[in-house]
Amino acid sequence: MEGFKLTQGDAHMDKTAIKNYAIWARTKLIEDIKYKASLLGITEKGIADALPQSTTQEQYFDIGTREPYAIRGVQIAQRQSLAEAIKKKAQESDYLTAYNSIIEEVAYTWFNRFIAVRFMEVNDYLPCKIRVLSAVDGRQEPDIVQNPFDAKLDYTSAEEELISQHQMNNEGDKLFNMLFVKVCNDLSKVLPQLFEAEQDYTELLLNISYTDQDGLIYKLVHDIPEDNFDVNAVDEEGKPVGQVEIIGWLYQYYNTEPKNETFALLKKNVKITKERIPSATQLFTPDWIVRYMLENSLGRLVISGQLVVDSGQSLVDGEEERIAKEKELAERFGWKYYLPEAKQDADVREQLNQLTTNNYSPETIKVIDPCMGSGHILVYAFDVLMQIYTQMGYTDKDAVLSILENNLYGLDIDKRAFQLAYFAVLMKARQYHKFILKKQPQCHIYAIAESNGINMKHLAYFGAQLDELAKPVALNQMQELIATLHDAKEYGSIISVADYDWDLLHQFAAEFDISGEMNLFDSFGIEATQQRLQELVAVGEVLAQKYEVVVTNPPYMGSSGMGAKLSAYVKQNYPDTKSDMSTVMMEKTLAMCSENGFMAMINIPVWMFLSSYEKLRNNILRQNSYVNMLHFGRGVFGSDFGTTSFVIGKKHINNYLASYRRLFEKQGAVDSIDVKEKWFFEGKGKYDAKQENFAKIPGAPVVYWASSKILKAFMDNEKIALFAPPKQGTTTGYNDMFLRLWFEVQKKSQKWFKCLKGGAYRKWYGNHDYYIDWEENGKRIKGLGRATIRNSDRLFCEGISWSRVTIGASSFRYMPRGYFFESASGVCFPEKSNIQFTLGLLNSKVISAFAQMLNPTATLQSGDLGKIPVVFQECEKISKIVDENISLSKSDWDAFETSWDFKKHPLI
């Protein structure tokens, strides 16, 4: 497309305005829709009957005013449809939940449509060829209201008469409502998945105004800069201001309050329901990280093949020459975030040569985002694919059609996200192909469909055109698919689908025959069944097939937040990754890759280090190959728990040297995403590592920065667990009941015992903040049944303690005899003669470095500490230094306790 520029980020997008509008708009929409529903006798308390004076042509509802509210004609059927939708939904839960769910669905449906129309009018993409929400010259009255007959819309004579009537009566908002619905119905011809053709109850609940300055339309037009929607807008430096990505930011911010509500419920131990999963688990991926993932997966696939084409041999001779050629090709495509391969050994290069082929065409490359959200990754994948196609001589029109029909695939559990992803991808296609919307191309982007409630009796009447041999095969496979996709919205893309005969299933669902003995009652709803079967086949096929490139930002949900069904499903099907949905998706996405494909992902880094993911790491070491990684630390999603983005090859390459970037300076520091991008271009934190080295460290953590000396230390020396076994403390189950701060307790109590419970960074001695009720050997704690008593044989023994949770470096402290230790505090127990040496060693920079390798998260587990290699020896000098530090730290702590004013605090 001549003159088209790829977007270079979202630095000029007014995120504050976008966020404020999206959060406010959701609340406003829900309020307005609830009010409109109440006029129809539908409230959170129930569904009222129409008043007795109602007829089949006109219905009346009591709204507490002198005159009842009236609806007529098609509105009666729409109201009935709304009532039936709520009642059907209530069968799955209860009336109030169903009512709120339907109201929410109507709200996001109109929100999506407002955003879509705004985006299209700003970019002159609307088929009606006139602005609908605004005016070109900035007037408050939209162009379509000012000149409705200039719009390229097929008005009926009745509609023309109604338009004239509204104009004569100066009923601007009524005219605006009517015309907006007309435009939406017209858009159903080109965007059927976002604008449904049927006049359903969503229209009945719509009530918008362009004159109300506190209304949805006015604020959308005036609060968010128009440039943010304009894909061709640039600032003074020529950098793009508007992008398709605004759709994704609006979607994320729209979900802000539902997400907050979900996490508030989690604190009350209320699990995440399938309706709340989307808003609770999705985060919008920063633009440049999307580019990194796609350029190093999809781009790498193409560059590897292009190296063969350009060189005329198996691969470019010489590693230096190959790296230079890779860089040249990446620059030719404009891929700024592409990382060339490190210099490989000869045997590794030979393995890579065997995998690389020049016999590929762009039509054969399948790319999927199985957790697509609003489609951000798919949108940039479209750009990359366009570059590949045009580089190979395709016209823009041919490339666009092929990308939609052959290359891009997307799935999401959330219907609203699907609608926006579908829209975003087609808007990206429209940038390259002016008439693409009229062609109605096949688009492989779907909301996960579940089979719950399908009328199984209807299946006997499908496959009407199939022969006697094929039909029973199709029927059997369809029944299996329906069983597989039961409760699919609970599980999403982690469902495994068998590789059925998809052409056969498409044929089976295409036609039904009810001309035989089927009675009218049995045939009721068979058209709806057909639509659902076609959706199930489409989704099932996408889940079953393999992909050359799988790229995603997975859902983030720990096992503690999962509902019963989801928890049971992941435990059964993903036992190695069950602790979080983000790691379950790692396992799933690797399974979705073709034999020589690539998986790219952004994720939290817990899987790199925690013992609960050791099996996952070992599986990757055996079966796959790390290609490269950006280890971000904290700050990508604000003050998060850390993030990493990486590319993994499906095929295992022995001794492959992968590239890593450590884009943070200090563990726990929060650096902005812009700073991390700057460091990326500066080449900060470069490391090359062979994944075979990870296995040399207990638990196989992804310690790409470990030197050869460190690896040797792990292999050659015994571990702390042998000399000073670390132990975890007791969990009481009721800390508020059984723990007290030191100044609250009588010193000579027979009930309260000194207790260590973590605490702030402090070396050598101290953090003796708590006492625990351990009367009669913990009789009360044990009696309530929620406690986990650990290592009771070590209670009140001499040892070395540390705080298990700490943002910065760990610190270790001498623990005298007579102390209980709670689960927030770990304690190791060296022999008495080794206590000083062990404490000095643990507080050294060497041990801190080892600990960061084994688990650079905020928690240092007992098991991690036990894996650290040490050489124990007696050293009087070290023991003396440690004793002096303990003495000084103890004096400080004793002084702190002595200075406390007990008169201000009652004792227990």
GUSEGU-686502 format. One record per residue (C-alpha): x, z, y. Coordinates in pm, whole numbers, plus 50000, padded with zeros to 5 digits. Layout:
<recs>
XZY/...
</recs>
This chain:
<recs>
500005000050000/501764988050311/502625014750563/501615043550335/503805074750344/503975102250085/503095136050230/506085158550281/504515193150266/501835213750433/503805230750711/501485217350981/498245225350806/496275252550985/495935275650685/494515304050893/491635282651017/491045268950668/491025303550512/488745318750775/486265290450743/486185289750364/485635327350326/483005328050599/481255296450473/480735310650124/479025341750261/476975321350507/475875296250244/474815323049998/472835341350267/471085309250380/470305298250025/468935332349929/466725331550238/465445296750153/464795307349793/462865337949916/460485314950102/459695300349761/458955334249608/462325336049430/464405367049504/466815389849323/463785410349214/462055381849033/460065349549054/456655352349216/453665330949127/452195307149384/449215320349580/445735313749430/444855287349691/447695265149566/446955231249412/448945206049211/449835188049536/450525218549751/451805253549675/451785284449897/453935315749886/453525349250056/456495356050286/454985385250475/453805364850772/450355354850887/450725320150741/452125315250388/455045291950323/454015257950187/455775231749975/454465197849876/455095167849654/458575165949499/459375200649634/456965215849381/458885200349091/462195211249246/460965246949280/459825246748918/463225233548813/464935261649003/462775288048838/463435273448491/467185272248554/467245309248641/465105318548340/467315298748105/470435314448248/468865348948215/468705344247837/472525346847831/472635379448032/469915393348261/467755381148549/469875394448837/473075379648694/471325346448638/469825346348987/473195352949151/474885327048931/472445299449027/472645308649396/476455307549373/476305273549201/474075258949471/476345273349739/479565258449602/477825225349530/476925221249897/480275234750012/482025208349802/479785181449943/480295192250305/484055191050252/483855157250078/481745141450352/483985155850622/487105142450451/485555108150400/484195104550752/487525113850912/489325087850700/486545061550737/485855061450361/482065066250379/480095036450241/477505041150517/480275032850770/479235058951024/480165095051088/477685119750941/478845154351054/480525145551382/480865119051649/483845096551712/483715104252083/483495142052027/479815146252112/478025174651935/475335151051805/476655132951495/476825095151513/474305091151231/471735112051420/472335092351738/472145058451562/470555063151216/469715026251176/473365016551224/474155033750896/474465010850595/471775029050400/468805014350219/465925031750392/462435028850251/459645021150493/458465057350460/461965069650548/462145046550848/458815060050969/459975095950921/463195088951113/461215074951403/458865104751395/461755129651409/463315110351697/460065109751896/459565147151845/463215155351930/463615171351586/467355166351565/468105191451290/465235179451072/466505144051110/470035155951036/468945173350713/467055142850599/469935118950675/472555141450516/470595142450190/470185104750211/473945100350250/474575123349954/472205103349738/473935071449850/477335086449758/476045092949407/476565055649344/480325058649397/481005095549328/478395104849066/480195136148944/480075151949289/476845137449432/474095137449172/471465110449208/468505132049107/466495150349366/467105184949219/466585220249346/469865219849538/468145197749796/465235221949820/467615250249912/469585230950175/469055240350536/471755229150779/471995224051152/474405205651377/473105223151690/473745258751572/477205268451696/477275296451439/476325272351163/478295256950875/478535221751014/479525230751369/482295254051250/483575229350991/483905202551259/485255224951535/487255252751364/489475232051132/491625206251314/490485171051231/494085160751170/494145183350866/491675159750700/493265127350823/495665113950559/497365091950819/497845118651086/501455126951177/503045150651427/505555142551701/508355140551445/506445116351228/505675142050959/502205140350800/499745166850913/496685158950703/496595155650326/494255154550029/495695189249950/493405204950210/490735202949941/492775226249721/493375251649995/489675252350080/488875258249713/491355286949678/490235304149996/486565299549907/487305320549597/488945348849792/486055373449785/485025366749422/488665372349324/488825405149514/485575416449355/486895408249008/490105428049055/488125457349195/486015456848878/489155455248664/490265488148816/487015502348679/487865487448337/485235459948371/486565429448186/486685394748340/483605375048237/483785337648177/481925331848505/484665350648693/487675336348509/488245306948750/488255327149072/490345354948916/493065333948756/493875304448981/496515301049251/497145269649456/500625256049388/502915250349689/503405213449748/507145210449695/506995229149364/504395204149243/506855176749336/509695194049155/507645197048836/506445161048833/509695144948943/511595163448669/509095155948392/507265123448464/510115111548683/512725120848421/510845101648154/510925070448369/514505074248494/515795078448138/514145045648045/515275028748365/518885038248293/518615017947975/517054988348155/519614988348435/522664993248215/521754969047938/523114993547680/522035025347503/522935045647811/525335044048103/528925049947987/530545081448121/528835112848242/529975109148604/528645073748618/525385084448457/524845112848705/525535089348997/523075064148856/520415090948810/520775101549172/520575065449286/517365059449089/515805091749216/516595081449574/515145047049508/511855063649411/512065089149694/512175118949456/513915145849661/513415173549406/514785155149103/517705173048934/520115150248743/521235161348402/524375182448376/527445167448212/526745167047840/529095168147544/529495136347341/527375148747049/524585158747288/524685124847458/524395108247118/521245128547043/519795118747380/520645082147322/518565082447007/515535095647196/515735071747491/514015038347480/513545009647720/510484997247533/507935014647750/505265002947991/503635025248250/500205021048087/501395041147785/502395072447979/499705098947953/499875127648204/497615158048188/497015189648383/494925210948144/494255237548413/493875213448703/492045235448954/491265213549253/493605186049136/496755191649344/499125183049059/497095152448958/497105139849317/500885139549336/501135125948982/499095096849116/501705090949386/504565091849137/502765068248901/502075044349188/505785043549266/506535036048902/503955008048884/504984991449209/508654993949112/507754973848803/505964946849004/502294957048976/499944951549268/498404982449426/494924973149299/496054968148940/498144999748950/495285021449079/492875009448811/495445014448537/496375049548654/492755060848649/491965044448316/495235049648124/497475076248276/495775105948440/493905133248252/492645166648375/490595196248252/489335228248406/487025256048300/485345256448641/482765230448739/483405234549112/487135229049059/486405198348848/484235183749123/486975187949380/489735175149150/487635144649066/487055138949437/490705144849533/492005120049275/489545093249379/490385098849745/494045094249657/493085062049475/491125051249783/494285053949994/495855026449784/492765005749694/490105000949961/487344990549720/488135013149423/484985034249463/482765003849422/484444995049093/483405027748927/486585031348720/486755053648415/488215086848529/489465111048259/488885142748457/486425167548311/485005202248332/485365219747995/482055214947815/480715240447568/478235233447290/476145265047318/472425258347286/472595222347164/469525212646959/471165205346623/467965188946491/468515160646740/471765150446569/469885133646287/468605107046529/472005097446676/474355070346551/471465046146525/473725015646523/476185029046264/476105017345901/475245039945608/478905048345539/479965055845895/476965076346008/477435106645776/481145107345864/480285107446234/477585133746184/479975156745999/482705152946264/480205158746545/478995190746379/482595202846348/483285194246713/480175213146823/481345243546627/484825241146779/483535239347136/481115268447107/481855292747394/484435267747523/484065280047881/485315313447755/488555298047625/489195266447828/492035243247735/493595266647479/491055254347224/492585233746945/490535203146848/491115182646535/492025145946575/488695130246485/487745093446489/486935093246859/485705057246873/483255066146598/482055097246782/481615077947106/479465053046915/477515081046749/476595096847083/475865063447252/472475056647091/469615075146929/466475062746754/463245082946767/460965054746658/460515069246309/458875101746206/460145123046492/457195138346676/456925142947050/457725180147034/460905174746830/462115146947059/461745167847374/465095170047555/466935144847340/468215126547650/469805158847769/471295163747422/472795128847441/474445136547775/475905168747638/477195151547324/478925125347535/480535152747746/481705171247432/483245139747285/485045131547610/486445166847646/487265169447276/489245137047283/491285148747583/492045181747408/493035164747082/495395137447198/499105140947279/500715135147619/504085123147737/503875147348031/501975180348056/502175197448396/500195227648511/499885260248700/498245281748429/495635309048465/497065343748521/495185370548326/496675398748123/495185409347792/493745440747952/491435419248166/490185396647887/486665399147755/486115406747386/485685370447277/488715357147462/490865386347350/489945380946985/490515343447015/494035345847158/495035373046911/493985350746623/495305317646753/498215327246979/499705359546839/503155352746989/501875348647346/498625368447349/499645392847624/498765369247911/496845336747949/499785321848139/502015325247832/499265314047596/499195282247803/502955278047755/502415276547382/499395253747419/501015229247661/504055224947437/501675217247151/499975190847368/503255171847424/504065140347234/507205140247018/509575132347307/507395144947590/507975170447867/506115201647968/506475214448327/504945246448457/505075273348721/504645308148579/505445344748617/508885351648466/507925379848229/508145356147930/511855351248004/512765387647935/510075410647796/510275420147429/506605411047378/507565374247425/510645374147203/508915352646941/507945327147207/511545325247330/512895321546978/510385293946904/511495275047214/515155279447117/514495264946772/512005237546852/512365227147216/514925222447493/515085238047837/515745209148077/515925227148411/514465256848593/513935270448942/513945308548928/512255318949253/512085356649244/509305370349463/507595353049755/506145320249627/502605334249626/503245360349892/504355394949777/504035386249409/505745398549093/508085368949078/507755332448986/509655306348794/509085269048750/510645249648467/510685218048258/510935219847878/511475190247649/509405188947333/512395177847123/515175202247040/518625189547142/521495209546998/523845223547266/521975206847552/523325218947888/520365226648112/520395231248490/519145262848663/518705273549024/518525310349120/516595309349448/516755345849545/519575367949663/518455402349553/516135413849278/512845425149431/513405408249768/510505387649905/511625354550055/509215328350187/508605296149998/510095276650291/513325296450265/513485289449892/513025252249957/515885253550209/518115270449951/517145243949695/518405215949920/521545235750000/522345237849630/522145275649624/522395294949296/523465266449067/524035274348700/524375253048388/523715269648053/523205261447687/520155278147543/522055286347223/523865312747430/520605331147494/520425340147124/523735358947157/521925386047354/519385408547176/515865395047228/517145360847343/516285365547715/516745335047938/519945347948101/521225314748229/523635332348469/525475351748195/529225344548188/531235339347872/532715374347911/529255389847927/528125370547621/531245382347438/530535418247538/527085416147381/528435400947061/531475423447013/530235458347101/527775483946976/524675491147180/523525522247368/520745527847114/523365537546856/525105563947071/522415575747311/518995565347178/516535559347468/513005572747424/509705568347605/507675598247715/504145610147650/500975595747804/498475623547876/495445601147938/494385624448222/497285629048464/495055642548740/493975670348507/497265679448343/500005672448603/500765691948921/503455688249186/506205714549173/505095733049486/501595738349345/502695758949045/503795795048996/507385794548872/506835819948591/503695804248448/503105804848070/500985773748104/502945749748326/506255734148218/508725713148412/507995676048368/509865644248461/507695615148575/509845587448716/510135587949092/512125570949366/515685557749343/517955587849298/521205591449105/522735620848915/520065647848949/516565654049084/513075639049099/511845671348938/508505666949111/506015676548844/504815703348606/502625696748302/499985718348134/501585722047789/500015755247701/499955762047326/502035731047260/499685708147450/496475719347283/494195707847567/495945674147610/495775666447240/492195678347213/490755652747453/491925624047231/493345600547496/496955611947486/499815593847313/502395620047215/505765603247178/509085616947057/507855652947038/511075662746858/512985654347178/510855674547419/512735700447625/516115687447502/519085679347726/519395642447819/519585615348084/516415603148256/515475572748460/512355559248629/510915531648412/509295514148711/511455505749012/511515476349252/515275477849303/518145488849079/517635516448823/519155550848873/519975576848608/519835614848633/520995644648431/518045662448262/518785698948170/517185715847873/513605727647919/512035695848057/509025676547929/509135638947999/506055617748073/505675580148007/506785569948359/510185584548280/512515572548008/515135595647861/518175588447647/519885614847437/523655611547397/525685637247210/526475667247430/530155658147451/529275623447583/526645632347846/528935630048151/530565597748038/527195582347947/525625591948281/528595577448471/528405545648268/524655541748319/525015545648695/527725518948712/527315483748846/528225469648505/525245485948334/522995475748623/524055439448571/523385441848197/519975457648259/519015429748497/519785404448225/517705421647961/514745427948189/514935419148561/511325429648615/510145461148787/510165480148455/513225490648255/511925497847906/513605521147657/514135492147421/515885471647690/518265499847777/519075504547410/520305468547380/523045472047642/526575469947493/528975498647558/532375511647454/532235549847438/535355569747506/536245604347630/537645604547981/538245637048166/538545619148500/535125602548465/533535634948343/534915653548643/533595627648890/530155628148724/530045666448727/530855666049099/528065640949168/525575660848962/526515692349151/526145675749491/522795659549401/521525692649255/522465710849575/520535685149778/517495688949555/517635727049555/517915726649935/514855704749956/512835728449735/514065759249922/513015744950259/509435740150147/506845760950334/504755776650058/502465794250305/500775761050376/500095753250010/498125774449759/499635780349416/497845774449086/
</recs>
